[in-house]
Amino acid sequence: MKLHFEPDLDYQHAAIEAACDIFRGQEICRTEFTVTRNALGLQSQLEFAQSDLGIGNRLGLLPEAVLANVQAVQLRNGLAPSPSLASGDFTVEMETGTGKTYVYLRTIFELNRRYGFTKFVIVVPSVAVLRRHIRPAIKELGIKKRIGWHSFRHGLGTMLRRQGIDLKTAQELLRHANSRITNDLYQQAVS
């Protein structure tokens, strides 16, 4: 089997631009601040590392400007604008097989290039949790199908369609880019 990766798809660029546009107006902030291990290799001292030179990702935008940027991104992508910011944490969520690792890495690169940001957190479901807890529980229930994280997503989509939840609501809950994806994946649930 040969895999072919496309790094220049429109939706990948749209995701990268959406993440970067949240900080539109931010001045570039380059610092000499770095985090390194000490000679003994102890990492416990890195948790809240700070120096007189500064801290990573200093945001100069006012919360009102960030909110206006978020709302502009939401409107551009056909989403209802948020009335307020719940936090300063933002996520990029994409479906399996869409090149999300590329988008995450390219977004990090662009945020660093445009604004000087140096601190990022990428959270993915833990394979260890799946192996140690979820799969043994599934086996104990007598389910023979191999279960992965996407099984839960598909299960939710199927349940929503069987319950008669309208396609647009299901699309939004599953965070699909458009309702055609939701319809194509979960049409069998109502057939």
TIFIDREN-791523 format. One record per residue (C-alpha): residue in three letters; x, y, z. Coordinates in steps of 0.2 Angstrom, whole numbers, plus 5000, padded with zeros to 4 digits. Example, Ala and Ser with C-alpha at 12.3 -4.5 7.8 and 13.67 -1.06 7.14 Angstrom:
BEGIN
ALA506249785039
SER506849955036
END
This chain:
BEGIN
MET500050005000
LYS500650174995
LEU500150335005
HIS500150504997
PHE500150655008
GLU499450825002
PRO500150965012
ASP499351115002
LEU497451075004
ASP496351225005
TYR495551165022
GLN497251135030
HIS497751315025
ALA496051385032
ALA496351295048
ILE498151365050
GLU497451545045
ALA496051525057
ALA497151485072
CYS498451625067
ASP497051755064
ILE496551735083
PHE498051845087
ARG497951965072
GLY498652135079
GLN499852045091
GLU501652125090
ILE503052005086
CYS503851955103
ARG505551875102
THR506451845118
GLU508051755123
PHE507051645135
THR507351465134
VAL507051315144
THR508551185146
ARG508951045157
ASN510251065170
ALA511850965170
LEU511050825180
GLY509550805168
LEU508250835181
GLN506650895172
SER505650935188
GLN506351105188
LEU505551145171
GLU503751155177
PHE503651335180
ALA505351395172
GLN505451585171
SER506951705170
ASP507251895171
LEU507151895152
GLY505351855151
ILE504051705149
GLY503451625133
ASN501951685123
ARG501751855131
LEU500051915123
GLY499952095120
LEU498252105114
LEU496752155125
PRO495452025128
GLU494252125118
ALA495352115103
VAL495651935105
LEU493751905106
ALA493452015090
ASN494751915081
VAL493851745087
GLN492151815081
ALA492851865064
VAL493651685062
GLN491951605068
LEU490951715056
ARG492151675041
ASN491851495044
GLY489951495046
LEU489951485065
ALA488951585078
PRO490051705086
SER490451675104
PRO489851815116
SER491351805127
LEU493051715129
ALA492851565141
SER494751565143
GLY496351605133
ASP496551415128
PHE496151385109
THR495951215100
VAL496151155083
GLU495150995080
MET495150895064
GLU494550725059
THR495650575056
GLY496550575039
THR496450755036
GLY498250795039
LYS498050865057
THR499750835063
TYR500350935048
VAL499151075052
TYR499651075071
LEU501551085066
ARG501251215053
THR500151315064
ILE501551315077
PHE502751365064
GLU501651505058
LEU501251565076
ASN503151575079
ARG503551665063
ARG502151795064
TYR502051825083
GLY503651745090
PHE502651625101
THR503651485108
LYS502551385119
PHE501251255113
VAL500251115120
ILE499650975109
VAL498450855118
VAL497950695110
PRO496950545118
SER498150435127
VAL498550265119
ALA498950195137
VAL497250245143
LEU496450155128
ARG497549995131
ARG497449985150
HIS495650035153
ILE494450045139
ARG494949895129
PRO494949775144
ALA493249845149
ILE492649815131
LYS493349635131
GLU492549605148
LEU490849655140
GLY491149525126
ILE491249645112
LYS492449575099
LYS492649725088
ARG494249825090
ILE493949985098
GLY494950145096
TRP494550335100
HIS493650355084
SER492450225089
PHE491750335102
ARG491550475089
HIS490650355077
GLY489550295091
LEU489050465095
GLY488650505077
THR487550355075
MET486650385091
LEU486250565086
ARG485550505070
ARG484550365077
GLN483850485090
GLY483250595076
ILE484450745080
ASP484450855064
LEU485950845053
LYS486551025057
THR486550995076
ALA487450825073
GLN488750915062
GLU489051045075
LEU489250925089
LEU490450815079
ARG491350965073
HIS491250905055
ALA491751035042
ASN490151025033
SER488450925035
ARG488850815019
ILE490250725029
THR489050695044
ASN487650635032
ASP488850525022
LEU489650445038
TYR488050415048
GLN486650395035
GLN486650205038
ALA486050235056
VAL484350295049
SER484250175035
END
